[in-house]
């Protein structure tokens, strides 16, 4: 096989990855603004700058594309949760998790909004995902938090309710970003403000659970 024959499949893979990324980014934006019912494959194609036929080449249906967007944001959240697994305690584990989740809210606000809207509408498309993947993840992280409680590294709080609070607090910066910008004089948070927000959220939660002491 010649060198040019080796290069062609690599180029095709690169083009495929580039197109899929464009489509997913456009779909996040359209689903966040229009919801599943209001979004169309044509509108997503227009935002992505691709022919509609290209969308159907990569994603056969709107539901398939929507599910991919929702699963993609959850996979990003799962990567953030890796901070729990090897942490020696809540300061390191929960602190790093808050940092990562807030950064995701900053850079993937549309994905977070799509997830929130889906769940608020009863998860008609991803209910199975909630019942399986999310439940398994939550059970595992709750067990880690309980271990820290048993070791005296934090106050005895309900691990699941602590997780709910972490999700609500960090994702607020994405789902209610417009409200935050309005209260910030109509401007997005600056880099300095984002750093301050992370430090404040960590301090409030870690002190509240007795993991961080003055």
C-alpha positions in Angstrom: 0.0 0.0 0.0 1.4 3.4 -1.0 1.8 6.3 1.4 -1.0 8.2 -0.3 -3.3 5.3 0.3 -2.4 5.3 4.0 -3.0 9.0 4.3 -6.5 9.0 2.7 -8.2 7.0 5.6 -6.6 9.4 8.1 -7.9 12.4 6.3 -11.4 10.8 6.1 -11.3 10.2 9.9 -10.2 13.7 10.5 -13.0 15.1 8.4 -15.5 12.8 10.1 -14.4 14.0 13.5 -14.5 17.6 12.5 -18.0 17.3 11.0 -19.3 15.4 14.1 -17.9 18.1 16.4 -19.5 20.9 14.3 -22.8 19.0 14.3 -22.8 18.4 18.1 -21.9 22.0 18.9 -24.6 23.3 16.6 -27.1 20.8 18.1 -26.3 21.8 21.6 -27.0 25.4 20.8 -30.3 24.7 18.9 -31.6 22.2 21.4 -30.7 24.6 24.3 -32.6 27.5 22.6 -35.5 25.7 20.9 -35.9 22.5 22.9 -36.3 19.1 21.4 -39.7 19.8 19.9 -38.7 23.2 18.4 -35.4 22.0 16.9 -35.2 20.7 13.3 -32.4 18.9 11.5 -32.5 21.7 8.9 -31.9 24.4 11.6 -29.1 22.4 13.1 -27.5 22.0 9.7 -27.8 25.7 9.1 -26.1 26.5 12.4 -23.3 23.9 11.7 -22.8 25.3 8.2 -23.3 21.9 6.6 -25.8 20.4 4.2 -28.8 18.7 5.8 -27.8 15.4 4.1 -24.5 15.5 6.1 -26.5 15.4 9.4 -28.4 12.4 8.3 -25.2 10.7 7.2 -23.9 11.0 10.8 -27.2 10.9 12.7 -30.1 9.2 11.2 -32.8 10.9 13.3 -33.2 14.0 15.4 -33.7 11.8 18.5 -30.4 10.0 17.8 -28.6 13.4 17.6 -30.4 14.7 20.7 -29.5 11.6 22.7 -25.9 12.0 21.6 -25.8 15.6 22.8 -27.3 14.6 26.2 -24.9 11.7 26.6 -22.0 13.8 25.6 -22.5 16.4 28.4 -23.0 13.6 30.9 -19.7 11.9 29.7 -17.9 15.2 30.3 -19.4 15.4 33.8 -18.2 11.8 34.4 -14.7 12.8 33.5 -14.9 15.6 36.0 -16.1 13.1 38.6 -12.8 11.2 38.3 -11.5 13.6 40.9 -13.4 11.6 43.5 -11.9 8.2 42.8 -8.3 8.7 43.9 -8.8 11.6 46.4 -7.6 11.2 49.9 -10.5 13.1 51.3 -13.4 15.6 50.7 -11.2 18.7 50.4 -9.2 17.2 47.5 -12.1 15.2 45.9 -15.1 17.5 46.3 -12.9 20.6 45.8 -11.5 19.3 42.5 -15.0 18.2 41.5 -16.4 21.7 42.1 -13.6 23.2 40.0 -14.2 20.8 37.1 -18.0 21.1 37.2 -17.9 24.9 37.2 -15.5 25.0 34.3 -17.8 22.7 32.4 -20.7 25.1 33.2 -18.5 27.9 31.7 -17.5 26.1 28.5 -20.5 23.8 27.9 -23.4 25.9 29.1 -25.7 24.9 26.2 -25.1 21.2 26.9 -26.0 21.7 30.6 -29.2 23.5 29.6 -30.2 20.7 27.3 -29.8 18.2 30.1 -31.7 20.4 32.5 -34.6 20.8 30.1 -34.8 17.1 29.4 -35.0 16.2 33.0 -37.5 18.9 33.9 -39.8 17.5 31.2 -39.6 14.0 32.7 -36.7 12.7 30.7 -38.8 11.3 27.8 -35.7 10.5 25.7 -33.0 9.5 28.4 -35.0 8.0 31.2 -33.2 4.7 30.7 -29.9 6.6 31.1 -31.0 8.1 34.4 -32.1 4.7 35.7 -28.9 3.0 34.8 -25.8 5.1 34.2 -26.7 8.0 36.5 -28.0 5.7 39.3 -24.8 3.6 39.1 -22.6 6.7 39.2 -24.5 8.3 42.1 -24.4 5.1 44.1 -20.6 4.8 43.7 -19.9 8.5 44.6 -22.2 8.3 47.6 -20.3 5.3 48.9 -17.0 7.3 48.6 -18.5 10.2 50.5 -19.8 7.8 53.2 -16.3 6.4 53.6 -15.0 10.0 54.3 -17.8 10.4 56.9 -16.9 7.1 58.5 -13.3 8.1 58.6 -14.2 11.4 60.4 -13.0 13.6 57.5 -16.4 15.4 57.2 -19.7 15.8 59.1 -22.3 13.1 58.8 -24.5 14.4 56.0 -26.6 12.4 53.5 -24.3 11.7 50.6 -27.0 11.8 48.0 -28.3 15.2 49.1 -24.8 16.6 49.1 -24.4 15.4 45.5 -27.7 17.1 44.6 -26.4 20.3 46.1 -23.2 20.1 44.2 -25.0 19.6 40.9 -27.5 22.4 41.6 -24.8 24.9 42.6 -22.3 24.2 39.9 -24.8 23.9 37.1 -26.6 27.1 38.1 -23.8 29.0 36.5 -24.8 27.4 33.1 -28.5 27.0 33.4 -29.1 30.4 34.8 -26.2 32.1 33.1 -28.3 34.9 31.7 -29.5 35.8 35.2 -25.9 35.9 36.5 -24.9 38.1 33.5 -27.8 40.4 34.2 -26.8 40.8 37.8 -23.2 41.3 36.7 -24.1 44.5 34.8 -25.0 42.6 31.6 -21.5 41.2 31.2 -20.3 37.5 31.3 -18.1 36.7 34.3 -14.5 37.5 33.7 -11.7 35.1 34.3 -11.1 36.7 37.7 -14.8 36.4 38.6 -14.9 32.8 37.6 -11.9 32.0 39.9 -13.5 33.9 42.7 -16.8 32.0 42.2 -15.0 28.6 42.3 -13.2 29.5 45.5 -16.3 30.8 47.2 -18.4 27.8 46.3 -15.7 25.5 47.5 -15.2 27.4 50.8 -19.0 27.5 51.5 -19.6 23.8 50.8 -16.4 22.4 52.3 -16.8 24.5 55.5 -20.4 23.5 55.7 -19.7 19.8 55.7 -16.8 20.3 58.2 -14.1 19.3 55.7 -12.4 22.7 55.7 -11.6 24.5 58.9 -10.3 28.0 59.4 
